[in-house]
Amino acid sequence: MLLKKRKETIELIVLRSLNARMQLSKKEENYYSYLEKGFVGEQRFDGWLETLTNDCLILFGIELEVNNSTIQLDALLIYADTIYIIEVKNYQGDYYIENDRWYTYSKIETKNLLLQLKRSEMLFRLLQDLGFPSSVESFLVFVNPDFYLYQAPFNLPIIFPHQIERFLDRLNKKSAKLKEKHSRLADHLLSLHIEESPYARIPQYSFELLVKGIMCRGCWSIDTKIDDRDLICSSCDFVEDVDSAVLRSVEEFRMLFPDEKLTTNQIHEWCNKPVSKKTIRRMLQTKYKLVGHGKSAGYVSCINEDES
C-alpha cells in the first residue's frame, strides 16, 4: 500500500522557475539539472514499486532528522520482517570502482554513493526504538539503462537496471502479513518527516531581475504565446488552457515571493501582460478572496500588491 506519494521539492520547483527566468551560474545550472534528472529517475522507480501486489507499506521521499543530521530516503518499504531503504540514482554513462573509490570513465573521481547509503542506514538504525522489524536492508538502485559500473564487486548492495525486474519479483514473493504495529511505525515515520530541507540551495533573485512571462508546463520554457483561449509553447508546441496557465503562474509567483502582496496588477506584470487585467481579476476571484480596499487591497491566501 502506498502511504506517501513523491512530491517535487520546493527547491526543485524554485530552481526550475529561476532557470527559465534568469541566468544561473554553471554550478547552479548543474545542480538544478541533477535535481531534475534525479526526480525523473525517482518517478520511474516509483512506478515500478507501485506494481507490487503483496502486503507492504511504501513511503516515497521521506526526510528525517536523526541526531542533528538529516537523511533523505528516496523510498522506504515496510514488510513484516524487513524494512528496505532504497536510494535511487538516474546516472548515465560509464563509471568504475578502483580501491573503493568511484570514477567517471574519464578518470574524474566522484563521490562513493555506497558511503551515502551506509550513512543513511546507520542513522536510520538509530531510530530502532520505534519498533522496527528484525531486519533493515538498504540498496542503491540505478534506473537509467545507459549506466554501467565497471569493476564492481559482485556482493555490493547495488541493483543495476537489468536487475530491477528480478529485484521486484523477489520483493513480491514475500508473503508474511503486516500487523497493526507496522502501520503505527509507518504513521510515526510520516509524523517525523521534514517537509522541506533546511539545506536548500537557492540563488539570490528579485522580481525586477526575473524575465516575465508564462512558463510552459511541458518543457518549462518561457517562450510561450496566447492564441484565443490557449497558451502555446513555441519550443515544444505544448498547449494549455489559458486559465489553467495563469493560475499556475499565480502559484509560481506565490512560491517565489511569499511575502509579496498578490494583486491583479502584480500578476498582470508577472505574466508579461498577454492577458487582460479583467481576465486576471476574474481568475483570481475564483480561487482567492480579496481583502482590504484601494491600494491596500490584495488577495489571500497569497501575497499582495496594489489592486487597481
C-alpha positions as CSV (number, residue, x, y, z in Angstrom):
1,M,0.0,0.0,0.0
2,L,1.3,3.4,-1.0
3,L,1.2,5.7,2.1
4,K,3.2,8.7,0.8
5,K,3.5,9.8,-2.8
6,R,6.6,11.6,-4.0
7,K,6.3,15.4,-4.4
8,E,8.6,17.8,-6.1
9,T,10.6,19.6,-3.5
10,I,10.2,23.4,-3.2
11,E,13.9,23.6,-4.0
12,L,13.4,21.9,-7.4
13,I,10.3,24.0,-8.2
14,V,12.0,27.3,-7.4
15,L,15.2,26.3,-9.3
16,R,13.1,25.2,-12.3
17,S,11.4,28.7,-12.4
18,L,14.7,30.6,-11.9
19,N,16.4,28.5,-14.6
20,A,13.7,29.8,-17.1
21,R,13.7,33.4,-15.8
22,M,17.4,34.2,-15.1
23,Q,20.9,33.2,-15.9
24,L,22.1,30.6,-13.3
25,S,25.8,30.1,-12.7
26,K,27.3,27.0,-14.2
27,K,27.3,25.4,-10.7
28,E,23.7,26.3,-10.1
29,E,22.7,25.1,-13.5
30,N,24.4,21.7,-12.9
31,Y,22.8,21.4,-9.5
32,Y,19.3,22.1,-11.0
33,S,19.9,19.6,-13.8
34,Y,21.0,17.0,-11.1
35,L,17.8,17.6,-9.2
36,E,15.6,17.4,-12.3
37,K,17.1,14.2,-13.6
38,G,17.0,12.7,-10.1
39,F,13.3,13.4,-9.8
40,V,12.6,11.8,-13.2
41,G,14.5,8.7,-12.2
42,E,12.7,8.5,-8.8
43,Q,9.3,8.8,-10.5
44,R,10.3,6.0,-12.9
45,F,11.2,3.7,-10.0
46,D,8.1,4.8,-8.1
47,G,6.0,3.4,-10.9
48,W,7.7,0.0,-10.7
49,L,7.3,-0.2,-6.9
50,E,3.6,0.6,-7.3
51,T,3.2,-2.6,-9.2
52,L,4.0,-4.6,-6.1
53,T,0.9,-6.7,-5.1
54,N,1.9,-8.2,-1.8
55,D,1.5,-6.8,1.8
56,C,3.8,-3.9,2.2
57,L,3.8,-0.2,3.1
58,I,5.6,2.2,0.7
59,L,6.7,5.7,1.6
60,F,8.4,7.9,-1.1
61,G,10.7,10.8,-0.4
62,I,11.0,10.6,3.4
63,E,13.3,13.1,5.1
64,L,14.2,12.6,8.7
65,E,16.3,14.4,11.3
66,V,18.4,12.0,13.4
67,N,21.0,13.1,16.0
68,N,21.0,16.6,14.4
69,S,21.7,15.1,11.0
70,T,19.3,15.0,8.1
71,I,18.7,11.9,6.0
72,Q,16.7,11.7,2.8
73,L,15.3,8.3,1.9
74,D,14.1,8.0,-1.7
75,A,11.9,5.0,-0.9
76,L,11.1,3.1,2.2
77,L,9.4,-0.2,2.1
78,I,8.0,-1.8,5.2
79,Y,7.5,-5.6,5.2
80,A,6.5,-7.8,8.1
81,D,10.1,-8.9,8.8
82,T,12.2,-6.3,6.9
83,I,12.5,-2.6,6.2
84,Y,14.1,-1.7,2.8
85,I,15.9,1.6,2.3
86,I,16.2,2.4,-1.4
87,E,18.4,5.1,-2.8
88,V,17.6,5.8,-6.5
89,K,20.0,7.2,-9.0
90,N,19.4,8.3,-12.6
91,Y,23.1,8.3,-13.5
92,Q,24.1,8.0,-17.2
93,G,27.4,6.9,-18.7
94,D,30.3,4.8,-17.7
95,Y,31.8,4.7,-14.2
96,Y,34.3,2.4,-12.5
97,I,35.5,1.5,-9.0
98,E,39.1,1.3,-8.0
99,N,40.3,0.8,-4.4
100,D,36.8,1.6,-3.1
101,R,36.8,5.0,-5.0
102,W,34.4,5.8,-7.7
103,Y,35.4,7.5,-11.0
104,T,33.8,8.6,-14.2
105,Y,35.2,6.8,-17.3
106,S,37.3,9.9,-18.0
107,K,39.1,9.2,-14.6
108,I,37.4,12.1,-12.7
109,E,36.8,11.0,-9.1
110,T,33.2,11.2,-7.9
111,K,31.5,10.5,-4.6
112,N,31.2,7.0,-3.4
113,L,27.4,6.5,-3.4
114,L,27.6,3.5,-1.1
115,L,29.0,5.6,1.6
116,Q,26.0,7.8,1.4
117,L,23.8,4.7,1.5
118,K,25.6,3.3,4.5
119,R,25.3,6.7,6.3
120,S,21.5,6.7,5.7
121,E,21.1,3.2,7.0
122,M,23.3,3.8,10.1
123,L,21.3,7.0,11.0
124,F,18.0,5.2,10.4
125,R,19.0,2.4,12.7
126,L,19.3,4.9,15.5
127,L,15.5,5.1,15.4
128,Q,15.3,1.4,16.4
129,D,13.3,2.4,19.5
130,L,10.3,3.0,17.1
131,G,9.9,-0.8,16.9
132,F,11.4,-1.9,13.6
133,P,11.0,-5.4,12.2
134,S,14.0,-7.6,12.8
135,S,16.0,-6.5,9.7
136,V,16.9,-3.3,7.9
137,E,18.4,-3.6,4.4
138,S,19.5,-0.9,2.0
139,F,20.0,-0.9,-1.7
140,L,21.4,1.5,-4.3
141,V,19.2,1.3,-7.5
142,F,20.3,2.6,-10.8
143,V,17.4,3.2,-13.1
144,N,19.0,4.5,-16.3
145,P,19.7,1.7,-18.9
146,D,22.6,3.9,-20.2
147,F,24.5,3.5,-16.9
148,Y,27.3,1.0,-16.4
149,L,29.7,0.5,-13.4
150,Y,32.9,-1.4,-14.2
151,Q,34.9,-3.4,-11.7
152,A,32.1,-3.5,-9.2
153,P,32.4,-6.4,-6.7
154,F,29.5,-8.8,-7.0
155,N,28.4,-8.6,-3.4
156,L,27.6,-4.8,-3.3
157,P,24.1,-3.8,-2.4
158,I,23.5,-2.4,-5.9
159,I,20.6,-3.1,-8.2
160,F,21.5,-2.3,-11.9
161,P,18.9,-1.5,-14.5
162,H,18.8,-5.0,-15.9
163,Q,18.3,-6.4,-12.4
164,I,15.3,-4.3,-11.3
165,E,12.7,-6.7,-12.6
166,R,14.3,-9.6,-10.6
167,F,14.5,-7.4,-7.6
168,L,10.8,-6.6,-7.7
169,D,9.9,-10.2,-8.2
170,R,11.9,-11.1,-5.1
171,L,10.1,-8.5,-3.1
172,N,6.7,-9.7,-4.5
173,K,7.3,-13.2,-3.2
174,K,7.4,-12.1,0.4
175,S,4.1,-13.4,1.8
176,A,4.1,-12.5,5.5
177,K,1.2,-10.2,6.5
178,L,1.6,-6.9,8.1
179,K,0.3,-6.2,11.6
180,E,-1.0,-3.1,13.4
181,K,2.5,-2.3,14.7
182,H,3.7,-1.9,11.1
183,S,1.0,0.7,10.4
184,R,1.9,2.5,13.6
185,L,5.6,2.5,12.6
186,A,4.7,4.0,9.2
187,D,2.5,6.6,10.7
188,H,5.2,7.7,13.2
189,L,7.8,7.9,10.4
190,L,5.4,10.1,8.5
191,S,5.0,12.3,11.6
192,L,8.8,12.7,11.7
193,H,9.0,13.7,8.1
194,I,10.6,17.1,7.4
195,E,8.5,18.8,4.7
196,E,11.3,20.9,3.4
197,S,15.1,20.5,3.7
198,P,16.8,23.3,5.6
199,Y,19.7,23.0,3.3
200,A,18.0,24.0,0.0
201,R,20.5,25.9,-2.2
202,I,18.6,28.7,-3.8
203,P,20.5,31.6,-5.5
204,Q,19.7,35.3,-4.9
205,Y,16.9,36.7,-7.1
206,S,14.4,39.6,-7.2
207,F,11.2,40.4,-9.0
208,E,12.8,43.1,-11.1
209,L,15.6,40.9,-12.5
210,L,13.5,37.9,-13.5
211,V,12.2,37.5,-17.0
212,K,8.4,37.9,-17.1
213,G,6.0,35.6,-18.9
214,I,4.0,32.4,-18.5
215,M,6.1,29.2,-18.3
216,C,5.2,26.1,-20.4
217,R,4.0,23.2,-18.4
218,G,5.6,20.8,-20.8
219,C,9.2,21.9,-21.1
220,W,9.4,24.8,-18.6
221,S,10.3,27.3,-21.4
222,I,9.2,30.9,-21.0
223,D,8.8,31.2,-24.8
224,T,5.0,31.0,-24.9
225,K,2.2,32.9,-26.6
226,I,-1.6,33.1,-26.3
227,D,-3.8,32.1,-29.2
228,D,-7.5,32.6,-28.3
229,R,-8.1,30.5,-25.1
230,D,-4.9,28.5,-25.4
231,L,-1.3,29.1,-24.2
232,I,1.1,27.6,-26.8
233,C,4.8,26.9,-26.3
234,S,7.0,27.9,-29.2
235,S,9.7,25.5,-28.0
236,C,7.7,22.2,-27.7
237,D,4.2,23.1,-29.0
238,F,2.6,22.1,-25.7
239,V,-1.0,23.6,-25.5
240,E,-2.7,24.5,-22.2
241,D,-5.9,26.3,-21.3
242,V,-5.1,30.0,-20.6
243,D,-7.0,30.0,-17.3
244,S,-5.0,27.0,-16.0
245,A,-1.7,28.5,-17.2
246,V,-2.4,31.9,-15.5
247,L,-3.4,30.2,-12.2
248,R,-0.2,28.2,-12.4
249,S,1.7,31.4,-12.8
250,V,0.0,32.8,-9.7
251,E,1.2,29.8,-7.7
252,E,4.7,30.2,-9.1
253,F,4.7,33.9,-8.0
254,R,3.5,32.8,-4.6
255,M,6.3,30.3,-4.3
256,L,9.0,32.8,-5.3
257,F,7.7,35.8,-3.4
258,P,5.8,34.5,-0.3
259,D,5.9,37.9,1.4
260,E,4.6,40.0,-1.5
261,K,1.1,41.2,-1.9
262,L,-0.9,39.4,-4.6
263,T,-2.9,41.7,-6.9
264,T,-4.2,41.9,-10.4
265,N,-1.5,44.4,-11.3
266,Q,1.3,42.2,-10.0
267,I,0.1,39.1,-11.8
268,H,-0.5,41.2,-15.0
269,E,3.1,42.2,-15.0
270,W,4.4,38.8,-13.9
271,C,2.7,37.2,-16.9
272,N,4.2,39.9,-19.2
273,K,0.7,41.3,-19.9
274,P,-0.6,38.9,-22.5
275,V,-3.8,38.5,-20.6
276,S,-6.1,41.4,-19.7
277,K,-6.4,42.7,-16.1
278,K,-10.1,41.9,-16.3
279,T,-9.4,38.3,-17.1
280,I,-6.7,38.0,-14.4
281,R,-9.1,39.6,-11.8
282,R,-11.8,37.1,-12.8
283,M,-9.4,34.1,-12.4
284,L,-8.1,35.4,-9.0
285,Q,-11.6,35.7,-7.7
286,T,-12.3,32.1,-8.5
287,K,-9.6,30.9,-6.1
288,Y,-8.7,33.7,-3.7
289,K,-10.5,36.2,-1.5
290,L,-10.0,40.0,-1.9
291,V,-9.4,41.8,1.4
292,G,-8.9,45.5,2.0
293,H,-9.8,48.5,-0.1
294,G,-8.0,50.6,-2.7
295,K,-4.2,50.4,-2.7
296,S,-4.1,48.3,0.4
297,A,-6.3,45.6,-1.2
298,G,-4.9,42.2,-2.1
299,Y,-5.9,38.6,-2.4
300,V,-5.5,35.9,0.2
301,S,-4.4,33.1,0.8
302,C,-1.5,34.6,-1.0
303,I,0.8,37.6,-1.4
304,N,-0.4,41.0,-2.4
305,E,0.2,44.3,-4.1
306,D,-2.0,47.2,-5.3
307,E,-5.3,46.4,-6.7
308,S,-6.4,49.0,-9.2
